[in-house]
Every structure is written in C-alpha cells, then in structure tokens.
Amino acid sequence: MQASLLSLVFCVVLLASLAVKFWLAGRQMRHVHQHRHAVPAPFDATIALDAHQRAADYTIAKLRFGLVAEGFSAAVLIVWTLLGGLDALNGVVHDAIAPRWGDMAYQLALFAAFSVMGSVIELPFDWWRTFRLEQQFGFNRMTPGLFFADLVKGAAVGAVIGLPLLAAVLWVMGATGGLWWLWAWVLLTGFMLLMQVIYPTFIAPLFNKFEPLADAELSARVNGLMQRCGFQSKGFFVMDGSKRSAHGNAYFAGLGRAKRVVFFDTLLSRLQTPEIEAVLAHELGHFHHKHVLLRTVQVIGMSLAGFALLGWLAGQAWFYVGLGVTPNMMVPNHALALLLFSLALPAFTFFISPLMARSSRKAEFEADAYACAHTSGADLSRALLKLYQDNASTLTPDPVYAGFYYSHPPAAERLAAMQRLSGAAA
C-alpha cells in the first residue's frame, strides 16, 4: 500500500514539476518574443536593436531546447525508476560482480555503470547544445577534440576522486549502525570543504590554463581595491575561457586566505579597467555580506536534512518498491538507496527553487550596493550592460519566470537600483 502511494505521489510530483516548467517556459518565450521588436526604454541609448533581437532569439532557442531536454529527462527518469530500469541494471551488475568480487565491488560497479549510462544518454544533448545551439549564436569556441578530451578528463577525475569517496561513504553506511547518515554527512561535508581548497589549485588547471594577471595597471587597481576593502587573496589569475566559449565571467575560488581571483580572458578583452574593478567589487560584496558563508551553511544544513531523511527511507522496503526496485531487505541496499534518492529528490525540491532564487537576488542587490559604495556605480552599470549584451541575456524577461528561476535580478531592476544608489550618494 505504501509502495503504491509512493509511486502515485512520485508520478504526480514529477508531472506537476514538468507542467510548471513547460508553463513557465511558454510564458518566457511569449514575453520575450512580444518585446523583441524594440529595445526597452532604459536601454535604447546603449543597446542596439540587432543585439537586443539576438538576445531574444538566443533566449527562445535555449528555452525550446530546454523543453526537449526536460521532457526527455523526465522520460528517462520514469524508465530508471517506475519502469524498472535501475532494478534491471542492479540485477545484472550484482550477478556479474558480487559472487566473485564481493559486496563493495558490486556497489561501486553499480554506481559506475549507472554514471556511464547516464553520460551516454546525455551525450547527444551536450553535443547539440555546444555545436548547434551555442555555435549558431557565435558563442562556441570548442572543437570536437576538446569536447571529447573534456569528457575523458572529467571521467578520469571522477573515477580518481569519486570512487574512493563513494567507497568511504558506503563503508560508513555499513559500519556505523543506525546513525550512519550522520557520519556520512560529516564525511561529505568535510570533503566538500576540502574541495574548495583543492579544486582551484589541482583540478581546475587540468581543464584550463591559469596565468598570473600581467596587466600592471589592472593589477595595481584591483590590489588597491582589495586593500581598501580589507581582503586578501593568493593572487589574480587569467583563465583561458575563450578556448571553449565567448561568454565572460570572473569569480573567487578557494577558502579563507587561499582565495584566488580568476578573470576570464573574454571578460578582460571586453571591459575597461574601471569596469573590471567594479565587477570585482561586486564579488567582494558577496564576501563582505557573508553570502558565500551563509550559502555554504545553508547547503550543509539542507544536506543534513537530506541524509536524515535518507537514513529513514533506506530501511523501508516500500521506498524501493515504490520507485521500481525489488530489494533484498536481508542485505544492505546502500548503493540502491543512494541512487534512488538522488533520482527522486529533484522532482520534490524543484518547488522550493523560487525561495532559493529570491534569496540569491537579494544577495545580488546587496553586492551591487557594496560595489557602488567602493567603486563607481556608473562603471558597474556599463560593465553589466556589456556582459548582458555579450552573453545575449534578454532584457525583457517574463516577471513570473524571472521570479521563479532568476538567481540575479533582471537587468532593468538591477540598473534602476544602482541609479537610485548613485542619486542618493550625490
């Protein structure tokens, strides 16, 4: 009875989330298309009509592709769960591995087989996104050779780091009794924090080149900004993002004094020195307001709740049966529990995404205010307009769609807030 109820609830939630996604995407496409033929008033002096129309076309093309991908992903999810795909894979892997190599090898092999099959299923969509969609609008700079090299490197890094971590989690699940979920959470939280230090130094350079910032004027400018704001870093680096995409960005990586500032080369080629300084000040604003720390604590807290829930569900036969798997409750089902939980959870958490997006938009306004207080608001406004134009971001999003999804405020709201700050300062 409980298994049937779970199957029903899962179907309803999955279909409801899919319906909401299609409804929101439809609103966004209609709204963007309706405003395609004229640049909105706040931007008509700075954004050309052809750039505005290119952004509209790019937005609509991404949404259409996204709807196809979402529908396909939902169908694949149903196959993995309710139609017994994971159950069949589990049976094959168990019979092939467990009798000869033991339980741990079987569980690791199950994860590996699932990951490989998932990557193969997603490969055509990744290829189309890169070599058709991004290529069509002039963003893609990746070659097929680099595309597949990234796949191989990603798989190798995943195997080298992921399999030992997974083995440790599975061991904890089997060796620490009823509170295994708490110890597994501690393990993964520690790993997540460790990766903040390891990733920028050892992993990211496997995929991109990071060179010290050579521009003396810009280096002096951003050093002065860091000193004025009371921040330290391990240096300023330029990343060769242009070998994959024309999109530009800048970010902090690392924790504490190990933080490093990374600029995409595409960003440096497009923005003037004062504008880059203003963008960096915005990123410093996130640290000043402890947005990064708060988001990390939030993620850690949510993961604790998730592990506690999984700790209960993993011992319930109806959890497996309701999601299409026939378990043997006389032996541990740790790998199955982790896989099923990771498959089913996104359909449920989708409906809290507007809360996360709203919190993120509030943080962006605060970071903008900090940047305007420590640099020029006009420079930040110009930088953001260039980034919106270069990334073909629409200036006319549907308000409902933006409220549900956008982690950053729409351009009109963001720039209006900066103008109010500049007016108040004057």
C-alpha positions as CSV (number, residue, x, y, z in Angstrom):
1,M,0.0,0.0,0.0
2,Q,2.8,2.4,1.0
3,A,4.7,1.5,-2.2
4,S,1.7,2.2,-4.4
5,L,1.2,5.5,-2.7
6,L,4.8,6.5,-3.2
7,S,4.6,5.6,-6.9
8,L,1.5,7.7,-7.2
9,V,2.9,10.7,-5.3
10,F,6.2,10.5,-7.3
11,C,4.2,10.5,-10.6
12,V,2.1,13.4,-9.6
13,V,5.0,15.5,-8.4
14,L,7.1,14.7,-11.4
15,L,4.3,15.5,-13.8
16,A,3.4,18.7,-11.9
17,S,7.0,19.9,-11.9
18,L,7.2,19.2,-15.7
19,A,3.9,21.0,-16.3
20,V,5.2,24.1,-14.3
21,K,8.4,24.1,-16.2
22,F,6.6,24.0,-19.6
23,W,4.2,26.7,-18.5
24,L,6.9,29.0,-17.3
25,A,9.0,28.4,-20.4
26,G,6.0,29.2,-22.5
27,R,5.4,32.5,-20.7
28,Q,9.0,33.4,-21.1
29,M,9.1,32.7,-24.8
30,R,5.9,34.7,-25.4
31,H,7.0,37.6,-23.4
32,V,10.5,37.8,-24.9
33,H,9.1,37.4,-28.4
34,Q,6.5,40.2,-27.8
35,H,9.2,42.6,-26.8
36,R,11.7,41.6,-29.5
37,H,11.0,44.4,-31.9
38,A,12.0,47.3,-29.7
39,V,14.8,47.9,-27.2
40,P,13.2,48.7,-23.8
41,A,13.4,52.4,-22.9
42,P,16.1,52.2,-20.2
43,F,18.5,50.6,-22.7
44,D,17.6,52.2,-26.0
45,A,20.6,54.6,-25.9
46,T,23.1,51.9,-25.2
47,I,21.9,48.6,-26.7
48,A,21.5,48.3,-30.5
49,L,18.3,46.7,-31.8
50,D,20.1,43.9,-33.5
51,A,21.9,43.0,-30.3
52,H,18.5,43.0,-28.5
53,Q,16.9,40.8,-31.1
54,R,19.9,38.4,-31.0
55,A,19.4,38.1,-27.2
56,A,15.7,37.4,-27.7
57,D,16.4,34.7,-30.3
58,Y,19.1,33.1,-28.2
59,T,16.8,33.1,-25.2
60,I,13.9,31.5,-27.1
61,A,16.2,28.9,-28.8
62,K,17.6,27.9,-25.4
63,L,14.1,27.5,-23.9
64,R,12.9,25.4,-26.8
65,F,16.0,23.1,-26.5
66,G,15.5,23.1,-22.7
67,L,11.9,21.8,-23.1
68,V,13.0,18.9,-25.3
69,A,15.8,18.1,-22.8
70,E,13.4,18.3,-19.8
71,G,10.8,16.1,-21.5
72,F,13.4,13.5,-22.4
73,S,15.0,13.6,-18.9
74,A,11.6,13.0,-17.3
75,A,11.0,10.0,-19.6
76,V,14.4,8.6,-18.7
77,L,13.7,9.1,-15.0
78,I,10.5,7.1,-15.4
79,V,12.4,4.3,-17.1
80,W,15.1,4.2,-14.4
81,T,12.5,4.1,-11.6
82,L,8.9,3.0,-12.2
83,L,9.6,1.0,-15.3
84,G,12.4,-0.9,-13.6
85,G,15.5,0.2,-15.4
86,L,17.6,0.6,-12.3
87,D,16.2,-2.7,-11.0
88,A,17.3,-4.5,-14.1
89,L,20.8,-2.8,-14.1
90,N,21.2,-3.8,-10.4
91,G,20.4,-7.4,-11.1
92,V,22.9,-7.6,-14.0
93,V,25.7,-5.9,-12.1
94,H,25.0,-7.9,-8.9
95,D,25.1,-11.2,-10.6
96,A,28.3,-10.3,-12.5
97,I,30.3,-8.8,-9.7
98,A,29.1,-9.7,-6.2
99,P,29.7,-13.5,-6.3
100,R,33.3,-13.1,-7.3
101,W,34.4,-9.7,-6.1
102,G,32.2,-9.0,-3.1
103,D,29.6,-6.5,-2.0
104,M,31.7,-3.4,-2.0
105,A,32.9,-4.0,-5.6
106,Y,29.3,-4.7,-6.7
107,Q,28.0,-1.4,-5.2
108,L,30.9,0.6,-6.8
109,A,30.3,-1.1,-10.1
110,L,26.6,-0.3,-9.9
111,F,27.3,3.4,-9.4
112,A,29.9,3.3,-12.2
113,A,27.6,1.6,-14.7
114,F,24.7,4.0,-13.9
115,S,27.0,7.0,-14.3
116,V,28.4,5.8,-17.6
117,M,25.0,5.0,-19.0
118,G,23.7,8.4,-17.8
119,S,26.6,10.2,-19.5
120,V,26.0,8.3,-22.8
121,I,22.3,9.1,-22.7
122,E,23.0,12.8,-22.2
123,L,25.9,13.0,-24.7
124,P,23.7,13.9,-27.8
125,F,22.1,16.8,-25.8
126,D,25.5,18.1,-24.7
127,W,26.8,17.8,-28.3
128,W,23.8,19.6,-29.7
129,R,23.9,22.4,-27.0
130,T,27.6,23.0,-27.8
131,F,27.9,22.5,-31.5
132,R,24.5,23.6,-32.7
133,L,22.9,26.0,-30.2
134,E,26.0,27.8,-28.9
135,Q,27.6,27.6,-32.4
136,Q,24.5,29.2,-34.0
137,F,24.8,32.3,-31.9
138,G,28.6,32.6,-32.1
139,F,29.4,31.5,-28.5
140,N,31.0,28.1,-29.1
141,R,34.8,28.0,-29.5
142,M,35.2,24.4,-28.5
143,T,36.5,21.9,-31.0
144,P,35.2,18.3,-31.1
145,G,38.7,17.1,-30.0
146,L,38.5,19.4,-26.9
147,F,34.9,18.3,-26.3
148,F,35.9,14.7,-26.0
149,A,39.1,15.5,-24.2
150,D,37.0,17.2,-21.5
151,L,34.8,14.1,-21.3
152,V,37.8,11.8,-20.8
153,K,39.4,14.1,-18.2
154,G,36.1,14.5,-16.4
155,A,35.6,10.8,-16.2
156,A,39.1,10.2,-15.0
157,V,38.9,12.9,-12.3
158,G,35.5,11.5,-11.3
159,A,36.9,8.0,-11.0
160,V,40.1,9.0,-9.1
161,I,38.2,11.2,-6.6
162,G,34.6,9.9,-6.7
163,L,35.2,6.2,-6.4
164,P,37.3,6.3,-3.2
165,L,34.8,8.9,-1.7
166,L,31.9,6.6,-2.6
167,A,33.7,3.6,-1.1
168,A,34.2,5.6,2.1
169,V,30.5,6.6,2.2
170,L,29.3,3.0,1.6
171,W,31.7,1.7,4.3
172,V,30.3,4.3,6.7
173,M,26.8,3.3,5.8
174,G,27.5,-0.3,6.7
175,A,29.8,0.1,9.7
176,T,28.3,2.8,11.9
177,G,24.9,1.5,12.7
178,G,21.6,3.4,12.8
179,L,23.3,6.8,12.8
180,W,25.2,6.1,9.6
181,W,23.5,9.0,7.9
182,L,25.0,11.5,10.4
183,W,28.6,10.1,9.9
184,A,28.1,10.0,6.1
185,W,27.0,13.7,6.2
186,V,30.1,14.6,8.3
187,L,32.3,12.8,5.8
188,L,30.8,14.5,2.7
189,T,30.7,17.9,4.4
190,G,34.4,17.6,5.2
191,F,35.1,16.5,1.6
192,M,33.1,19.5,0.2
193,L,35.1,22.0,2.3
194,L,38.4,20.3,1.3
195,M,37.5,20.5,-2.4
196,Q,37.1,24.3,-2.0
197,V,40.9,24.3,-1.4
198,I,41.9,21.5,-3.7
199,Y,39.8,22.3,-6.8
200,P,41.3,25.7,-7.9
201,T,44.9,24.5,-7.4
202,F,44.9,20.9,-8.6
203,I,41.7,20.1,-10.6
204,A,40.8,23.3,-12.5
205,P,44.2,23.5,-14.1
206,L,43.6,20.1,-15.7
207,F,40.9,21.8,-17.9
208,N,42.1,25.4,-18.3
209,K,45.3,27.4,-18.1
210,F,45.6,29.9,-15.3
211,E,48.2,32.6,-15.7
212,P,49.1,35.4,-13.3
213,L,47.5,38.7,-14.3
214,A,50.0,40.5,-16.5
215,D,48.2,43.9,-16.8
216,A,50.2,46.1,-14.4
217,E,47.6,48.9,-14.4
218,L,44.7,46.5,-13.7
219,S,46.7,44.5,-11.1
220,A,47.5,47.7,-9.2
221,R,43.9,48.8,-9.4
222,V,42.4,45.6,-8.1
223,N,45.2,45.3,-5.4
224,G,44.2,48.8,-4.2
225,L,40.5,47.8,-4.1
226,M,41.3,44.6,-2.1
227,Q,43.3,46.7,0.4
228,R,40.6,49.3,0.7
229,C,38.0,46.6,1.4
230,G,40.2,44.6,3.7
231,F,40.5,41.5,1.6
232,Q,43.5,39.2,0.9
233,S,44.0,36.7,-1.9
234,K,46.6,34.3,-3.2
235,G,46.8,36.3,-6.4
236,F,45.0,37.3,-9.6
237,F,44.8,34.9,-12.5
238,V,43.5,34.9,-16.0
239,M,41.8,31.8,-17.3
240,D,41.6,30.9,-21.0
241,G,37.9,30.6,-21.1
242,S,37.9,31.7,-24.7
243,K,39.0,28.3,-25.9
244,R,35.6,27.0,-25.0
245,S,33.2,29.9,-25.1
246,A,32.8,33.6,-25.8
247,H,30.9,34.1,-22.5
248,G,32.8,36.1,-19.9
249,N,33.0,35.9,-16.2
250,A,35.0,36.5,-13.0
251,Y,35.0,34.6,-9.8
252,F,36.7,33.8,-6.5
253,A,38.0,30.4,-5.8
254,G,39.2,28.8,-2.6
255,L,38.6,29.4,1.1
256,G,40.0,31.9,3.6
257,R,43.4,33.3,2.7
258,A,43.7,30.7,0.0
259,K,41.2,32.6,-2.1
260,R,42.3,33.5,-5.6
261,V,40.6,35.9,-8.1
262,V,40.1,34.5,-11.5
263,F,39.2,36.6,-14.6
264,F,38.1,35.0,-17.9
265,D,40.2,36.3,-20.7
266,T,37.0,37.1,-22.6
267,L,36.0,39.4,-19.7
268,L,39.3,41.3,-19.8
269,S,39.1,41.7,-23.6
270,R,35.7,43.4,-23.3
271,L,35.7,45.5,-20.2
272,Q,37.8,48.6,-19.4
273,T,39.9,48.7,-16.2
274,P,37.5,50.7,-14.1
275,E,34.7,48.4,-15.2
276,I,36.7,45.2,-14.2
277,E,37.4,46.8,-10.8
278,A,33.7,47.4,-10.3
279,V,32.9,43.8,-11.2
280,L,35.5,42.6,-8.7
281,A,34.0,44.9,-6.1
282,H,30.6,43.2,-6.6
283,E,32.2,39.9,-5.9
284,L,33.9,41.3,-2.8
285,G,30.4,42.5,-1.7
286,H,29.3,38.9,-1.5
287,F,32.2,38.1,0.9
288,H,31.6,41.3,2.9
289,H,27.9,40.3,3.5
290,K,28.9,36.7,4.1
291,H,26.8,35.5,1.3
292,V,29.2,32.7,0.4
293,L,29.4,31.6,4.1
294,L,25.6,31.7,4.5
295,R,25.1,29.8,1.3
296,T,27.6,27.2,2.4
297,V,25.9,26.8,5.8
298,Q,22.6,26.6,4.0
299,V,23.8,23.8,1.7
300,I,25.3,21.9,4.7
301,G,22.1,22.2,6.6
302,M,19.9,21.0,3.7
303,S,22.3,18.1,3.1
304,L,22.0,17.1,6.8
305,A,18.2,17.1,6.4
306,G,18.5,15.1,3.3
307,F,20.8,12.5,4.9
308,A,18.4,12.2,7.9
309,L,15.5,11.5,5.5
310,L,17.6,9.0,3.5
311,G,18.6,7.3,6.8
312,W,15.0,6.5,7.4
313,L,13.9,5.7,3.9
314,A,16.8,3.3,3.3
315,G,15.3,0.9,5.8
316,Q,11.8,0.9,4.3
317,A,11.0,-1.7,1.7
318,W,8.2,0.4,0.2
319,F,10.8,3.1,-0.6
320,Y,12.5,0.8,-3.1
321,V,9.4,-1.0,-4.4
322,G,7.5,2.3,-4.8
323,L,10.4,3.5,-7.1
324,G,10.6,0.4,-9.2
325,V,13.2,-1.7,-7.4
326,T,12.8,-5.0,-5.7
327,P,15.2,-5.1,-2.8
328,N,16.6,-7.9,-0.7
329,M,16.0,-6.4,2.8
330,M,18.2,-9.1,4.4
331,V,21.3,-7.5,3.0
332,P,22.4,-3.8,2.8
333,N,21.0,-1.8,-0.1
334,H,23.2,1.2,0.3
335,A,24.0,1.9,-3.3
336,L,20.4,1.4,-4.4
337,A,19.2,3.8,-1.7
338,L,21.7,6.5,-2.7
339,L,20.8,6.2,-6.4
340,L,17.0,6.1,-5.9
341,F,17.2,9.1,-3.5
342,S,19.3,11.1,-5.9
343,L,16.9,10.3,-8.8
344,A,13.7,11.1,-7.0
345,L,14.7,14.1,-4.9
346,P,15.0,16.8,-7.6
347,A,11.3,16.4,-8.5
348,F,10.3,17.4,-5.0
349,T,12.9,20.1,-4.3
350,F,12.0,21.8,-7.6
351,F,9.1,23.6,-5.9
352,I,11.4,25.3,-3.4
353,S,13.6,26.8,-6.1
354,P,11.8,30.1,-6.1
355,L,12.8,30.6,-2.4
356,M,16.4,30.0,-3.3
357,A,16.2,32.3,-6.3
358,R,14.7,35.1,-4.2
359,S,17.4,34.8,-1.6
360,S,20.1,34.9,-4.3
361,R,18.5,38.0,-6.0
362,K,18.6,39.8,-2.6
363,A,22.2,39.0,-2.2
364,E,23.0,40.3,-5.7
365,F,21.4,43.7,-4.8
366,E,23.5,43.9,-1.7
367,A,26.7,43.0,-3.6
368,D,25.8,45.7,-6.1
369,A,25.3,48.3,-3.3
370,Y,28.7,47.3,-1.9
371,A,30.3,47.8,-5.3
372,C,28.7,51.2,-5.8
373,A,30.0,52.3,-2.4
374,H,33.6,51.3,-3.1
375,T,33.8,51.9,-6.9
376,S,31.8,53.8,-9.5
377,G,28.2,52.7,-9.9
378,A,28.4,54.0,-13.5
379,D,31.3,51.7,-14.2
380,L,29.4,48.7,-12.8
381,S,26.3,49.6,-14.8
382,R,28.4,49.8,-18.0
383,A,30.1,46.6,-17.2
384,L,26.9,44.8,-16.6
385,L,25.3,46.1,-19.8
386,K,28.3,44.9,-21.8
387,L,28.0,41.5,-20.1
388,Y,24.3,41.3,-20.8
389,Q,25.0,42.2,-24.4
390,D,28.0,39.8,-24.9
391,N,26.2,36.9,-23.2
392,A,23.0,37.6,-25.2
393,S,20.9,37.8,-22.0
394,T,17.4,39.1,-22.6
395,L,16.5,42.5,-21.2
396,T,12.8,41.7,-21.2
397,P,12.2,38.5,-19.1
398,D,8.7,37.5,-18.1
399,P,8.3,38.6,-14.4
400,V,6.8,35.3,-13.3
401,Y,9.6,33.3,-15.0
402,A,12.2,35.6,-13.6
403,G,10.7,35.4,-10.1
404,F,10.8,31.6,-10.2
405,Y,14.2,31.0,-11.7
406,Y,16.5,34.0,-11.8
407,S,19.3,34.0,-9.4
408,H,20.2,37.5,-10.5
409,P,17.7,40.4,-10.7
410,P,16.5,41.3,-14.2
411,A,18.7,44.0,-15.8
412,A,16.1,46.8,-15.6
413,E,15.6,46.2,-11.8
414,R,19.3,45.9,-11.2
415,L,20.4,49.0,-13.1
416,A,17.5,51.1,-11.6
417,A,18.7,50.2,-8.1
418,M,22.2,51.3,-9.0
419,Q,20.9,54.6,-10.3
420,R,19.0,55.2,-7.0
421,L,22.2,54.5,-5.1
422,S,24.1,56.9,-7.3
423,G,21.5,59.5,-6.8
424,A,21.4,59.1,-3.1
425,A,25.2,59.3,-2.9
426,A,25.2,62.5,-5.0
